[in-house]
Amino acid sequence: MSELFQNRVGALRAFMAEQGLDAAMVTNPINVYYLTGFRCNPHERFLALVQDNRNEQTLLFVPSLDREAAQAAAAGCTIVPITDTENPFEVLRSKVGATLGTMGVEKKDVSFWQYERLRETFPDAAYTDVQPFIMGLRLKKTPQDIAYVTRAVQIIEQVVEHAFTHAKIGMTEAELTAELEYQMRVFGADAPGFDTIVLAGKNAALPHGKPGAKKLEENDFLLLDMGVVKDGYYSDITRTFIMGEGTDEQVRIYETVREANQRAIDAVAVGKPLATIDRAAREYIESCGYGPYFNHRIGHGLGLEIHEEPSIHGENGNLIQPGLLFTIEPGIYLPQVGGVRIEDDVYITEKGEVQVITTYTKELKRIGC
């Protein structure tokens, strides 16, 4: 286990000591990866990092088929493989013991079925939630985290440019989506980060619409919301093009969103409430008469998941601090015209500087002109 992961487990161990926890069990695969460097999808099988402070043990319970991978990635952990025929909770008890005072778990991830098994396995234990602490660690990104995110951004920006050069009148949303998801792999992505959004014409007025049989036509907005995952880290970008020249109204909508995006970025400053970011964009859009057509928050955190804390909305009074990574994505969606969204990924450096990781131009680009 590298020094980075040792420090993260060490922080969990110290938190447990402060809270008087005998043990903590982390079962969310992403949090297991964050703490150990071992990444897998266990499907229905048992995966858990168990920190036992009484015996100073760091145990990683993994499906037996992942034993070698776990040993290579999480060298500082004691790897406990579990076969498909074993009862994982019996194996857990055999390693930890039946007597526990207080155990930390991730309450949002532990199912009721798992809770019942834990009650049977450790009948005298009390349970407390360690998930907020872990998510608090994940909230502040390191330069190493940002290096991974930046690579994922570089890949998806190549895909955006491919869309600009290859989208054609008569192509369907679904056809363009297939082409772009293929290009994600060509440019080095491990997978799409989420369901790719490619929407044309009136469909672009659906913030989370699904690509379908709609053909790209002259004067359509073409809205692309895409991201990839690379080495466990995500990117997220939205750009909107116009097929052909477009209309004066379309240009006005686009430029309103572009200005709102910039005003939100300009509002980012350490020590200010996160709500300030949302309000800067929303108030400008409202002043231009499009207030009712901006119907979602301005952004969200990202990193090891496509949606993480913080939630950037107009009521979030938490303060902007170094280490935060989040999107800024204002939009205007008119049902009979279409929609425009412009999304960037923004990082607050350790020195408190605002770094916009996405670099793809936000100048209005017309396809086929």
BALOBA-1460 file (C-alpha; in Angstrom, 3 decimals):
// residues 369
<rec num="1" residu="m" x="0.000" y="0.000" z="0.000"/>
<rec num="2" residu="s" x="1.471" y="3.343" z="-1.016"/>
<rec num="3" residu="e" x="2.064" y="6.199" z="1.393"/>
<rec num="4" residu="l" x="-1.042" y="7.951" z="0.042"/>
<rec num="5" residu="f" x="-3.324" y="5.061" z="0.982"/>
<rec num="6" residu="q" x="-1.522" y="4.478" z="4.283"/>
<rec num="7" residu="n" x="-2.253" y="8.085" z="5.207"/>
<rec num="8" residu="r" x="-5.918" y="7.692" z="4.329"/>
<rec num="9" residu="v" x="-6.295" y="4.535" z="6.411"/>
<rec num="10" residu="g" x="-4.332" y="6.257" z="9.148"/>
<rec num="11" residu="a" x="-6.818" y="9.130" z="9.135"/>
<rec num="12" residu="l" x="-9.687" y="6.652" z="9.463"/>
<rec num="13" residu="r" x="-7.893" y="4.869" z="12.305"/>
<rec num="14" residu="a" x="-7.348" y="8.168" z="14.153"/>
<rec num="15" residu="f" x="-10.993" y="9.161" z="13.670"/>
<rec num="16" residu="m" x="-12.097" y="5.813" z="15.084"/>
<rec num="17" residu="a" x="-9.880" y="6.304" z="18.134"/>
<rec num="18" residu="e" x="-11.423" y="9.747" z="18.732"/>
<rec num="19" residu="q" x="-14.921" y="8.291" z="18.450"/>
<rec num="20" residu="g" x="-14.181" y="5.216" z="20.541"/>
<rec num="21" residu="l" x="-14.886" y="2.716" z="17.748"/>
<rec num="22" residu="d" x="-13.591" y="-0.831" z="18.054"/>
<rec num="23" residu="a" x="-13.851" y="-1.489" z="14.316"/>
<rec num="24" residu="a" x="-15.102" y="0.051" z="11.085"/>
<rec num="25" residu="m" x="-16.353" y="-1.781" z="7.998"/>
<rec num="26" residu="v" x="-16.224" y="-0.020" z="4.629"/>
<rec num="27" residu="t" x="-18.221" y="-1.793" z="1.913"/>
<rec num="28" residu="n" x="-18.737" y="0.835" z="-0.796"/>
<rec num="29" residu="p" x="-16.340" y="-0.341" z="-3.557"/>
<rec num="30" residu="i" x="-15.363" y="3.235" z="-4.412"/>
<rec num="31" residu="n" x="-14.486" y="4.008" z="-0.799"/>
<rec num="32" residu="v" x="-12.568" y="0.740" z="-0.564"/>
<rec num="33" residu="y" x="-10.577" y="1.868" z="-3.601"/>
<rec num="34" residu="y" x="-10.066" y="5.336" z="-2.130"/>
<rec num="35" residu="l" x="-8.642" y="3.890" z="1.082"/>
<rec num="36" residu="t" x="-6.610" y="0.974" z="-0.299"/>
<rec num="37" residu="g" x="-5.916" y="1.382" z="-4.020"/>
<rec num="38" residu="f" x="-7.767" y="-1.854" z="-4.770"/>
<rec num="39" residu="r" x="-10.609" y="-1.450" z="-7.259"/>
<rec num="40" residu="c" x="-13.132" y="-4.090" z="-8.261"/>
<rec num="41" residu="n" x="-16.815" y="-4.611" z="-8.859"/>
<rec num="42" residu="p" x="-17.790" y="-7.413" z="-6.459"/>
<rec num="43" residu="h" x="-21.295" y="-7.743" z="-7.946"/>
<rec num="44" residu="e" x="-23.258" y="-9.800" z="-5.417"/>
<rec num="45" residu="r" x="-20.147" y="-11.004" z="-3.594"/>
<rec num="46" residu="f" x="-18.783" y="-9.645" z="-0.304"/>
<rec num="47" residu="l" x="-16.198" y="-6.856" z="-0.339"/>
<rec num="48" residu="a" x="-15.184" y="-5.006" z="2.815"/>
<rec num="49" residu="l" x="-12.279" y="-3.120" z="4.303"/>
<rec num="50" residu="v" x="-12.336" y="-3.715" z="8.062"/>
<rec num="51" residu="q" x="-10.165" y="-1.602" z="10.313"/>
<rec num="52" residu="d" x="-9.912" y="-3.361" z="13.699"/>
<rec num="53" residu="n" x="-8.392" y="-0.868" z="16.128"/>
<rec num="54" residu="r" x="-8.375" y="-3.304" z="19.056"/>
<rec num="55" residu="n" x="-5.932" y="-5.604" z="17.299"/>
<rec num="56" residu="e" x="-4.369" y="-2.960" z="15.005"/>
<rec num="57" residu="q" x="-5.466" y="-4.929" z="11.941"/>
<rec num="58" residu="t" x="-6.379" y="-3.660" z="8.493"/>
<rec num="59" residu="l" x="-8.298" y="-6.495" z="6.836"/>
<rec num="60" residu="l" x="-9.496" y="-6.518" z="3.236"/>
<rec num="61" residu="f" x="-12.173" y="-9.134" z="2.568"/>
<rec num="62" residu="v" x="-12.414" y="-9.862" z="-1.159"/>
<rec num="63" residu="p" x="-14.001" y="-12.445" z="-3.456"/>
<rec num="64" residu="s" x="-11.466" y="-15.259" z="-3.823"/>
<rec num="65" residu="l" x="-11.189" y="-14.663" z="-7.570"/>
<rec num="66" residu="d" x="-9.816" y="-11.181" z="-6.804"/>
<rec num="67" residu="r" x="-7.195" y="-12.346" z="-4.304"/>
<rec num="68" residu="e" x="-4.111" y="-11.778" z="-6.461"/>
<rec num="69" residu="a" x="-5.287" y="-8.368" z="-7.671"/>
<rec num="70" residu="a" x="-5.967" y="-7.284" z="-4.092"/>
<rec num="71" residu="q" x="-2.565" y="-8.458" z="-2.923"/>
<rec num="72" residu="a" x="-0.880" y="-6.456" z="-5.665"/>
<rec num="73" residu="a" x="-2.866" y="-3.259" z="-5.098"/>
<rec num="74" residu="a" x="-3.290" y="-3.199" z="-1.304"/>
<rec num="75" residu="a" x="-0.007" y="-4.539" z="0.006"/>
<rec num="76" residu="g" x="-0.476" y="-2.976" z="3.449"/>
<rec num="77" residu="c" x="-3.690" y="-4.883" z="4.107"/>
<rec num="78" residu="t" x="-4.192" y="-8.442" z="5.270"/>
<rec num="79" residu="i" x="-6.119" y="-9.978" z="2.374"/>
<rec num="80" residu="v" x="-8.934" y="-12.339" z="3.360"/>
<rec num="81" residu="p" x="-10.345" y="-14.184" z="0.314"/>
<rec num="82" residu="i" x="-13.903" y="-15.514" z="0.514"/>
<rec num="83" residu="t" x="-15.076" y="-18.313" z="-1.763"/>
<rec num="84" residu="d" x="-18.525" y="-18.495" z="-3.314"/>
<rec num="85" residu="t" x="-19.499" y="-21.308" z="-0.916"/>
<rec num="86" residu="e" x="-18.466" y="-19.555" z="2.305"/>
<rec num="87" residu="n" x="-20.695" y="-17.414" z="4.511"/>
<rec num="88" residu="p" x="-18.880" y="-14.056" z="4.482"/>
<rec num="89" residu="f" x="-20.242" y="-13.021" z="7.856"/>
<rec num="90" residu="e" x="-18.912" y="-16.181" z="9.464"/>
<rec num="91" residu="v" x="-15.521" y="-15.451" z="7.909"/>
<rec num="92" residu="l" x="-15.780" y="-11.881" z="9.183"/>
<rec num="93" residu="r" x="-16.518" y="-13.071" z="12.726"/>
<rec num="94" residu="s" x="-13.658" y="-15.575" z="12.610"/>
<rec num="95" residu="k" x="-11.200" y="-12.752" z="11.892"/>
<rec num="96" residu="v" x="-12.634" y="-10.008" z="14.088"/>
<rec num="97" residu="g" x="-14.258" y="-11.990" z="16.914"/>
<rec num="98" residu="a" x="-17.853" y="-11.979" z="18.053"/>
<rec num="99" residu="t" x="-17.439" y="-9.341" z="20.759"/>
<rec num="100" residu="l" x="-17.568" y="-5.774" z="19.494"/>
<rec num="101" residu="g" x="-18.578" y="-2.676" z="21.391"/>
<rec num="102" residu="t" x="-19.078" y="-0.103" z="18.635"/>
<rec num="103" residu="m" x="-18.682" y="-0.637" z="14.907"/>
<rec num="104" residu="g" x="-18.577" y="1.983" z="12.196"/>
<rec num="105" residu="v" x="-20.437" y="1.345" z="8.941"/>
<rec num="106" residu="e" x="-21.547" y="3.329" z="5.887"/>
<rec num="107" residu="k" x="-25.233" y="3.721" z="6.643"/>
<rec num="108" residu="k" x="-26.185" y="4.838" z="3.129"/>
<rec num="109" residu="d" x="-24.662" y="1.707" z="1.634"/>
<rec num="110" residu="v" x="-25.505" y="-1.014" z="4.136"/>
<rec num="111" residu="s" x="-28.743" y="-2.722" z="3.089"/>
<rec num="112" residu="f" x="-31.321" y="-3.827" z="5.631"/>
<rec num="113" residu="w" x="-30.425" y="-7.435" z="4.798"/>
<rec num="114" residu="q" x="-26.761" y="-6.737" z="5.556"/>
<rec num="115" residu="y" x="-27.709" y="-4.972" z="8.766"/>
<rec num="116" residu="e" x="-29.640" y="-8.033" z="9.921"/>
<rec num="117" residu="r" x="-26.632" y="-10.251" z="9.178"/>
<rec num="118" residu="l" x="-24.399" y="-7.883" z="11.141"/>
<rec num="119" residu="r" x="-26.791" y="-8.000" z="14.094"/>
<rec num="120" residu="e" x="-26.633" y="-11.782" z="14.007"/>
<rec num="121" residu="t" x="-22.842" y="-11.767" z="13.709"/>
<rec num="122" residu="f" x="-22.161" y="-9.136" z="16.388"/>
<rec num="123" residu="p" x="-25.261" y="-9.200" z="18.619"/>
<rec num="124" residu="d" x="-23.882" y="-6.836" z="21.264"/>
<rec num="125" residu="a" x="-22.441" y="-4.209" z="18.938"/>
<rec num="126" residu="a" x="-23.721" y="-0.667" z="18.513"/>
<rec num="127" residu="y" x="-23.386" y="0.957" z="15.097"/>
<rec num="128" residu="t" x="-22.342" y="4.432" z="14.051"/>
<rec num="129" residu="d" x="-21.961" y="6.099" z="10.664"/>
<rec num="130" residu="v" x="-18.406" y="6.626" z="9.357"/>
<rec num="131" residu="q" x="-19.513" y="7.566" z="5.857"/>
<rec num="132" residu="p" x="-19.605" y="11.351" z="6.461"/>
<rec num="133" residu="f" x="-15.997" y="11.213" z="7.638"/>
<rec num="134" residu="i" x="-14.850" y="9.275" z="4.568"/>
<rec num="135" residu="m" x="-16.750" y="11.561" z="2.221"/>
<rec num="136" residu="g" x="-15.187" y="14.516" z="3.996"/>
<rec num="137" residu="l" x="-11.764" y="13.115" z="3.131"/>
<rec num="138" residu="r" x="-12.834" y="12.610" z="-0.481"/>
<rec num="139" residu="l" x="-14.235" y="16.146" z="-0.684"/>
<rec num="140" residu="k" x="-10.774" y="17.697" z="-0.779"/>
<rec num="141" residu="k" x="-8.967" y="16.601" z="-3.916"/>
<rec num="142" residu="t" x="-5.194" y="16.370" z="-4.032"/>
<rec num="143" residu="p" x="-3.032" y="17.426" z="-6.989"/>
<rec num="144" residu="q" x="-2.701" y="13.703" z="-7.757"/>
<rec num="145" residu="d" x="-6.493" y="13.379" z="-7.941"/>
<rec num="146" residu="i" x="-6.641" y="16.368" z="-10.271"/>
<rec num="147" residu="a" x="-3.980" y="14.914" z="-12.535"/>
<rec num="148" residu="y" x="-6.236" y="11.898" z="-13.101"/>
<rec num="149" residu="v" x="-9.316" y="14.081" z="-13.632"/>
<rec num="150" residu="t" x="-7.384" y="16.255" z="-16.082"/>
<rec num="151" residu="r" x="-6.516" y="13.209" z="-18.168"/>
<rec num="152" residu="a" x="-10.200" y="12.237" z="-18.278"/>
<rec num="153" residu="v" x="-11.056" y="15.812" z="-19.338"/>
<rec num="154" residu="q" x="-8.457" y="15.750" z="-22.109"/>
<rec num="155" residu="i" x="-10.003" y="12.579" z="-23.507"/>
<rec num="156" residu="i" x="-13.573" y="13.852" z="-23.528"/>
<rec num="157" residu="e" x="-12.553" y="17.161" z="-25.105"/>
<rec num="158" residu="q" x="-11.116" y="15.253" z="-28.040"/>
<rec num="159" residu="v" x="-14.495" y="13.535" z="-28.340"/>
<rec num="160" residu="v" x="-16.296" y="16.899" z="-28.307"/>
<rec num="161" residu="e" x="-14.105" y="18.107" z="-31.167"/>
<rec num="162" residu="h" x="-14.814" y="14.877" z="-33.039"/>
<rec num="163" residu="a" x="-18.528" y="15.595" z="-32.656"/>
<rec num="164" residu="f" x="-18.054" y="19.071" z="-34.091"/>
<rec num="165" residu="t" x="-16.193" y="17.778" z="-37.152"/>
<rec num="166" residu="h" x="-18.354" y="14.691" z="-37.800"/>
<rec num="167" residu="a" x="-21.940" y="15.656" z="-36.972"/>
<rec num="168" residu="k" x="-23.981" y="15.938" z="-40.171"/>
<rec num="169" residu="i" x="-27.473" y="16.941" z="-41.226"/>
<rec num="170" residu="g" x="-29.586" y="13.777" z="-41.407"/>
<rec num="171" residu="m" x="-27.620" y="11.849" z="-38.788"/>
<rec num="172" residu="t" x="-29.735" y="10.705" z="-35.842"/>
<rec num="173" residu="e" x="-29.000" y="11.456" z="-32.212"/>
<rec num="174" residu="a" x="-28.526" y="7.722" z="-31.598"/>
<rec num="175" residu="e" x="-26.072" y="7.370" z="-34.491"/>
<rec num="176" residu="l" x="-23.971" y="10.270" z="-33.272"/>
<rec num="177" residu="t" x="-24.043" y="8.894" z="-29.728"/>
<rec num="178" residu="a" x="-22.730" y="5.530" z="-30.919"/>
<rec num="179" residu="e" x="-19.937" y="7.226" z="-32.853"/>
<rec num="180" residu="l" x="-18.907" y="9.358" z="-29.884"/>
<rec num="181" residu="e" x="-18.910" y="6.473" z="-27.410"/>
<rec num="182" residu="y" x="-16.713" y="4.512" z="-29.822"/>
<rec num="183" residu="q" x="-14.338" y="7.479" z="-30.013"/>
<rec num="184" residu="m" x="-14.144" y="7.633" z="-26.220"/>
<rec num="185" residu="r" x="-12.451" y="4.229" z="-26.319"/>
<rec num="186" residu="v" x="-10.278" y="5.220" z="-29.268"/>
<rec num="187" residu="f" x="-8.972" y="8.245" z="-27.379"/>
<rec num="188" residu="g" x="-8.150" y="6.152" z="-24.297"/>
<rec num="189" residu="a" x="-11.183" y="6.112" z="-21.991"/>
<rec num="190" residu="d" x="-11.907" y="3.066" z="-19.882"/>
<rec num="191" residu="a" x="-15.647" y="3.626" z="-20.384"/>
<rec num="192" residu="p" x="-18.254" y="6.360" z="-20.787"/>
<rec num="193" residu="g" x="-18.660" y="8.128" z="-17.474"/>
<rec num="194" residu="f" x="-22.466" y="8.069" z="-17.684"/>
<rec num="195" residu="d" x="-25.214" y="7.771" z="-20.273"/>
<rec num="196" residu="t" x="-24.094" y="10.072" z="-23.074"/>
<rec num="197" residu="i" x="-26.543" y="12.875" z="-23.824"/>
<rec num="198" residu="v" x="-26.811" y="13.918" z="-27.493"/>
<rec num="199" residu="l" x="-29.934" y="15.989" z="-28.146"/>
<rec num="200" residu="a" x="-30.963" y="17.991" z="-31.198"/>
<rec num="201" residu="g" x="-33.641" y="20.579" z="-31.909"/>
<rec num="202" residu="k" x="-36.518" y="20.698" z="-29.426"/>
<rec num="203" residu="n" x="-35.108" y="17.654" z="-27.666"/>
<rec num="204" residu="a" x="-32.252" y="19.816" z="-26.406"/>
<rec num="205" residu="a" x="-34.797" y="21.445" z="-24.096"/>
<rec num="206" residu="l" x="-34.787" y="18.216" z="-22.048"/>
<rec num="207" residu="p" x="-31.920" y="18.624" z="-19.539"/>
<rec num="208" residu="h" x="-31.516" y="14.850" z="-19.172"/>
<rec num="209" residu="g" x="-33.141" y="13.622" z="-22.362"/>
<rec num="210" residu="k" x="-32.225" y="10.351" z="-24.080"/>
<rec num="211" residu="p" x="-30.772" y="10.212" z="-27.597"/>
<rec num="212" residu="g" x="-33.147" y="8.654" z="-30.091"/>
<rec num="213" residu="a" x="-34.276" y="8.639" z="-33.713"/>
<rec num="214" residu="k" x="-34.447" y="12.432" z="-34.059"/>
<rec num="215" residu="k" x="-32.421" y="13.528" z="-37.093"/>
<rec num="216" residu="l" x="-30.140" y="16.538" z="-36.996"/>
<rec num="217" residu="e" x="-31.661" y="19.371" z="-39.008"/>
<rec num="218" residu="e" x="-30.679" y="22.849" z="-40.164"/>
<rec num="219" residu="n" x="-30.872" y="25.426" z="-37.331"/>
<rec num="220" residu="d" x="-31.049" y="22.772" z="-34.604"/>
<rec num="221" residu="f" x="-29.289" y="23.243" z="-31.328"/>
<rec num="222" residu="l" x="-27.025" y="20.223" z="-30.757"/>
<rec num="223" residu="l" x="-26.427" y="19.687" z="-27.042"/>
<rec num="224" residu="l" x="-23.693" y="17.258" z="-25.960"/>
<rec num="225" residu="d" x="-23.297" y="16.286" z="-22.296"/>
<rec num="226" residu="m" x="-20.576" y="13.669" z="-21.985"/>
<rec num="227" residu="g" x="-17.849" y="12.325" z="-19.761"/>
<rec num="228" residu="v" x="-15.488" y="9.399" z="-19.435"/>
<rec num="229" residu="v" x="-13.929" y="7.393" z="-16.653"/>
<rec num="230" residu="k" x="-10.169" y="6.885" z="-16.799"/>
<rec num="231" residu="d" x="-8.244" y="5.088" z="-14.043"/>
<rec num="232" residu="g" x="-11.256" y="5.477" z="-11.768"/>
<rec num="233" residu="y" x="-11.689" y="9.240" z="-12.226"/>
<rec num="234" residu="y" x="-14.440" y="11.062" z="-14.119"/>
<rec num="235" residu="s" x="-14.797" y="14.028" z="-16.427"/>
<rec num="236" residu="d" x="-18.004" y="15.887" z="-17.245"/>
<rec num="237" residu="i" x="-18.481" y="18.501" z="-19.960"/>
<rec num="238" residu="t" x="-21.374" y="20.019" z="-21.868"/>
<rec num="239" residu="r" x="-21.109" y="22.055" z="-25.035"/>
<rec num="240" residu="t" x="-23.866" y="23.194" z="-27.366"/>
<rec num="241" residu="f" x="-23.455" y="23.768" z="-31.102"/>
<rec num="242" residu="i" x="-25.826" y="25.058" z="-33.777"/>
<rec num="243" residu="m" x="-26.431" y="23.135" z="-36.990"/>
<rec num="244" residu="g" x="-26.017" y="25.821" z="-39.617"/>
<rec num="245" residu="e" x="-26.388" y="29.559" z="-39.073"/>
<rec num="246" residu="g" x="-29.141" y="29.472" z="-36.485"/>
<rec num="247" residu="t" x="-31.489" y="32.303" z="-35.597"/>
<rec num="248" residu="d" x="-31.028" y="35.540" z="-33.703"/>
<rec num="249" residu="e" x="-33.024" y="34.078" z="-30.824"/>
<rec num="250" residu="q" x="-30.756" y="31.034" z="-30.651"/>
<rec num="251" residu="v" x="-27.676" y="33.240" z="-30.581"/>
<rec num="252" residu="r" x="-29.220" y="35.360" z="-27.817"/>
<rec num="253" residu="i" x="-29.978" y="32.262" z="-25.720"/>
<rec num="254" residu="y" x="-26.496" y="30.884" z="-26.265"/>
<rec num="255" residu="e" x="-24.735" y="34.102" z="-25.335"/>
<rec num="256" residu="t" x="-26.900" y="34.433" z="-22.212"/>
<rec num="257" residu="v" x="-25.810" y="30.993" z="-21.031"/>
<rec num="258" residu="r" x="-22.181" y="31.679" z="-21.893"/>
<rec num="259" residu="e" x="-22.191" y="34.873" z="-19.873"/>
<rec num="260" residu="a" x="-23.940" y="33.118" z="-16.977"/>
<rec num="261" residu="n" x="-21.285" y="30.426" z="-17.040"/>
<rec num="262" residu="q" x="-18.513" y="33.019" z="-16.866"/>
<rec num="263" residu="r" x="-20.206" y="34.989" z="-14.100"/>
<rec num="264" residu="a" x="-20.510" y="31.832" z="-12.029"/>
<rec num="265" residu="i" x="-16.811" y="31.062" z="-12.535"/>
<rec num="266" residu="d" x="-15.917" y="34.642" z="-11.614"/>
<rec num="267" residu="a" x="-17.951" y="34.267" z="-8.397"/>
<rec num="268" residu="v" x="-15.833" y="31.356" z="-7.157"/>
<rec num="269" residu="a" x="-13.646" y="32.492" z="-4.254"/>
<rec num="270" residu="v" x="-12.399" y="30.763" z="-1.129"/>
<rec num="271" residu="g" x="-14.440" y="31.768" z="1.901"/>
<rec num="272" residu="k" x="-17.615" y="32.625" z="0.008"/>
<rec num="273" residu="p" x="-20.742" y="30.430" z="0.323"/>
<rec num="274" residu="l" x="-21.193" y="27.856" z="-2.436"/>
<rec num="275" residu="a" x="-24.625" y="29.399" z="-2.995"/>
<rec num="276" residu="t" x="-22.879" y="32.464" z="-4.438"/>
<rec num="277" residu="i" x="-21.899" y="30.488" z="-7.537"/>
<rec num="278" residu="d" x="-25.453" y="29.433" z="-8.345"/>
<rec num="279" residu="r" x="-26.894" y="32.857" z="-7.664"/>
<rec num="280" residu="a" x="-24.389" y="34.635" z="-9.902"/>
<rec num="281" residu="a" x="-25.560" y="32.654" z="-12.923"/>
<rec num="282" residu="r" x="-29.219" y="32.454" z="-11.988"/>
<rec num="283" residu="e" x="-29.636" y="36.160" z="-11.336"/>
<rec num="284" residu="y" x="-28.104" y="37.003" z="-14.694"/>
<rec num="285" residu="i" x="-30.334" y="34.526" z="-16.545"/>
<rec num="286" residu="e" x="-33.351" y="35.957" z="-14.715"/>
<rec num="287" residu="s" x="-32.338" y="39.504" z="-15.674"/>
<rec num="288" residu="c" x="-32.374" y="38.404" z="-19.322"/>
<rec num="289" residu="g" x="-35.926" y="37.079" z="-19.007"/>
<rec num="290" residu="y" x="-35.118" y="33.367" z="-19.024"/>
<rec num="291" residu="g" x="-35.383" y="32.653" z="-15.302"/>
<rec num="292" residu="p" x="-38.159" y="30.011" z="-15.504"/>
<rec num="293" residu="y" x="-36.144" y="28.084" z="-18.097"/>
<rec num="294" residu="f" x="-33.127" y="27.429" z="-15.875"/>
<rec num="295" residu="n" x="-34.578" y="24.617" z="-13.807"/>
<rec num="296" residu="h" x="-31.689" y="22.837" z="-12.087"/>
<rec num="297" residu="r" x="-28.792" y="23.582" z="-9.732"/>
<rec num="298" residu="i" x="-25.647" y="25.120" z="-11.170"/>
<rec num="299" residu="g" x="-23.414" y="22.128" z="-10.489"/>
<rec num="300" residu="h" x="-22.148" y="19.185" z="-8.475"/>
<rec num="301" residu="g" x="-18.910" y="17.681" z="-7.239"/>
<rec num="302" residu="l" x="-17.133" y="14.930" z="-9.156"/>
<rec num="303" residu="g" x="-14.036" y="12.774" z="-8.875"/>
<rec num="304" residu="l" x="-14.208" y="9.040" z="-8.196"/>
<rec num="305" residu="e" x="-17.947" y="9.324" z="-8.948"/>
<rec num="306" residu="i" x="-19.687" y="11.459" z="-11.515"/>
<rec num="307" residu="h" x="-21.836" y="13.042" z="-8.784"/>
<rec num="308" residu="e" x="-20.202" y="13.757" z="-5.436"/>
<rec num="309" residu="e" x="-20.353" y="16.484" z="-2.830"/>
<rec num="310" residu="p" x="-20.578" y="19.417" z="-2.866"/>
<rec num="311" residu="s" x="-23.988" y="20.226" z="-4.319"/>
<rec num="312" residu="i" x="-23.765" y="23.694" z="-5.843"/>
<rec num="313" residu="h" x="-27.185" y="25.268" z="-5.396"/>
<rec num="314" residu="g" x="-28.545" y="28.590" z="-4.234"/>
<rec num="315" residu="e" x="-29.212" y="27.484" z="-0.664"/>
<rec num="316" residu="n" x="-25.865" y="25.842" z="0.124"/>
<rec num="317" residu="g" x="-24.258" y="27.975" z="2.808"/>
<rec num="318" residu="n" x="-21.104" y="25.864" z="3.098"/>
<rec num="319" residu="l" x="-17.987" y="27.823" z="2.309"/>
<rec num="320" residu="i" x="-15.781" y="27.391" z="-0.736"/>
<rec num="321" residu="q" x="-12.455" y="25.888" z="0.330"/>
<rec num="322" residu="p" x="-9.242" y="24.645" z="-1.277"/>
<rec num="323" residu="g" x="-9.466" y="21.140" z="-2.707"/>
<rec num="324" residu="l" x="-13.033" y="21.325" z="-4.012"/>
<rec num="325" residu="l" x="-13.766" y="20.059" z="-7.517"/>
<rec num="326" residu="f" x="-17.152" y="20.714" z="-9.077"/>
<rec num="327" residu="t" x="-19.042" y="21.490" z="-12.260"/>
<rec num="328" residu="i" x="-20.545" y="24.807" z="-13.308"/>
<rec num="329" residu="e" x="-23.308" y="24.170" z="-15.838"/>
<rec num="330" residu="p" x="-26.011" y="26.787" z="-16.325"/>
<rec num="331" residu="g" x="-28.649" y="26.170" z="-18.948"/>
<rec num="332" residu="i" x="-31.725" y="27.603" z="-20.639"/>
<rec num="333" residu="y" x="-34.365" y="25.211" z="-21.986"/>
<rec num="334" residu="l" x="-37.226" y="26.506" z="-24.131"/>
<rec num="335" residu="p" x="-39.638" y="23.709" z="-25.111"/>
<rec num="336" residu="q" x="-40.392" y="25.028" z="-28.592"/>
<rec num="337" residu="v" x="-36.876" y="26.157" z="-29.417"/>
<rec num="338" residu="g" x="-34.417" y="23.803" z="-27.739"/>
<rec num="339" residu="g" x="-31.839" y="24.197" z="-25.037"/>
<rec num="340" residu="v" x="-28.322" y="25.373" z="-24.323"/>
<rec num="341" residu="r" x="-26.075" y="24.175" z="-21.512"/>
<rec num="342" residu="i" x="-22.391" y="25.012" z="-21.055"/>
<rec num="343" residu="e" x="-20.527" y="22.990" z="-18.430"/>
<rec num="344" residu="d" x="-17.024" y="23.275" z="-17.042"/>
<rec num="345" residu="d" x="-15.075" y="21.365" z="-14.381"/>
<rec num="346" residu="v" x="-13.581" y="23.733" z="-11.800"/>
<rec num="347" residu="y" x="-10.945" y="23.033" z="-9.130"/>
<rec num="348" residu="i" x="-9.861" y="25.140" z="-6.152"/>
<rec num="349" residu="t" x="-6.123" y="24.613" z="-5.767"/>
<rec num="350" residu="e" x="-4.297" y="24.199" z="-2.458"/>
<rec num="351" residu="k" x="-3.359" y="27.895" z="-2.745"/>
<rec num="352" residu="g" x="-7.009" y="28.872" z="-3.226"/>
<rec num="353" residu="e" x="-6.690" y="29.635" z="-6.928"/>
<rec num="354" residu="v" x="-9.554" y="28.861" z="-9.317"/>
<rec num="355" residu="q" x="-8.540" y="26.426" z="-12.043"/>
<rec num="356" residu="v" x="-10.939" y="25.654" z="-14.894"/>
<rec num="357" residu="i" x="-9.830" y="22.184" z="-16.007"/>
<rec num="358" residu="t" x="-12.036" y="22.057" z="-19.091"/>
<rec num="359" residu="t" x="-10.491" y="24.041" z="-21.935"/>
<rec num="360" residu="y" x="-12.756" y="23.442" z="-24.937"/>
<rec num="361" residu="t" x="-13.878" y="26.759" z="-26.404"/>
<rec num="362" residu="k" x="-17.165" y="28.273" z="-25.310"/>
<rec num="363" residu="e" x="-17.388" y="30.570" z="-28.322"/>
<rec num="364" residu="l" x="-20.480" y="29.740" z="-30.368"/>
<rec num="365" residu="k" x="-19.574" y="27.156" z="-32.992"/>
<rec num="366" residu="r" x="-21.733" y="26.417" z="-36.018"/>
<rec num="367" residu="i" x="-21.591" y="23.032" z="-37.712"/>
<rec num="368" residu="g" x="-21.528" y="23.021" z="-41.488"/>
<rec num="369" residu="c" x="-20.769" y="26.706" z="-41.943"/>
